[in-house]
Amino acid sequence: MDYTDSGFRAGFRRGLRVAWDAMRFRPFRHEPWPAPPMPSLREHLEAYGGTRMSPADFDRCETDWYRMFDRDLMGMRCARYVLFGAWILMFAAVGLLVWTVVS
């Protein structure tokens, strides 16, 4: 499985886990990353030709490298927003319930 294909899902899953643990006041625990490990920078450069690559190859290499990080970070951000949205809806529902019971 290519890392770039699963980066968003892995980041989303990891973001949900981290945000959920933080809301339950659990310390951050180290868990294995749910996606294949990212290649090292050396391995990534060697896949594109190493030091003998042309400027166009280097630009493509750099674009792919940043794309791996962007997809993962976007997944983590989306997970945070989804979880915060769920909490806001839950508090709104509880507030509405309390308001209907009191009045």
Protein Blocks (a to p, Z undefined) as FASTA:
>chain_A
ZZklmmmmmmmmmmmmmmmmmmnopacdddddfbdcdddfklmmmmnnpjmbcfklmmmm
mmmmmmmmmmmmmmmmmmmmmmmmmmmmmmmmmmmmmmmmmZZ
